[in-house]
Amino acid sequence: MEGRPVTTVTAIDAQHPVFASVVDLGNENKATLGFLPQQAIEEMAKAGQLLVALGDDDRLLGYLLYGLNRRESLVRIVHLCVATP
């Protein structure tokens, strides 16, 4: 649709330029999300378990941190956070 902003969802690691924004957004919302140390976020990102939604200007729109239990075929949402427009 013409005029609609483009959103890209992609997995990132801790070296991605938007990673610091993910940590900041999580810290800004820790009262709701619960505290998660940056090292834990880095480890999940390294495992490919951090997805981000980016606007067409590469601005962080939100992120999803998730864990996998392959033995039991389960996915666990750790953090799901959306930035304020």
N, C-alpha and C positions, 0 to 999 in steps of 0.2 A: 504494500500500500504506500502510495506516495505521501511523503511528509512524516511518516512514522519513524521514530528513532530506531536504529539498529542495535540489537543487544546480542553480544557474543558470550557464550558460556564455554569455559575452557578450564582444564586442570593446569595449575601452576605449581612451581616449586618456590623455595625460599629466596632464590636469586631473581625472581621475576620483579620488575619495577613496581608492581602494585602490591607486593607482599606486605610492605610496611603499612599500607592503607588497610589491609585485612586485619593486622594486629591492632592498629589504632581503632578500627570500627568495633572489634571485639572488646577492647578495653573500655570504650565509651559505653558499651551496653552490658558490662559484666554484672550489673545488678540484676538484670533479667536472665542473661545467658549462664552466669556463673563464671568464675575466674578460670582461665586456662593459660598456663605459662607459655611464653613464646616458643620455648624449646619443644613443647608438645605439638604446637602448630607446625613448627618446622619439620618435625618427624613425620607428621601426617602428610604434609605437603610432599616430602621426599618419597613417601609411599604412594603418591598419586591420589590422595584422599582429600584434596582441597580443590573445590570447584569455585570459580568466580564468575559473576555476571558483569560484563563490561559494556558501557555505553559506547556509542559510535565515536566518542571523544576519548576513549580508553579510561573513562572515569569508573571507579568501582561502584557498582549498583548494589552488590550484595555478595555473600559467600555461603558455601555449604562445606562444613567439615563432617566427614563421616568415617565410620569404622566398619570393617568387614569381619564376619565370622564365617569363613569359607566352609568349615566342617559342618555347620548347621545351616548354611545358606541364608545367613541373616545380614542385613545392613542396619547399622545403628547411626542415627543422626546425633552428632555431638554438638554442633552449632549450626543454626540456620539464621542468618542475620541479613537484613535489608537496610541499606542506607536511606536516610531521610532525603527526599528530593530537594 
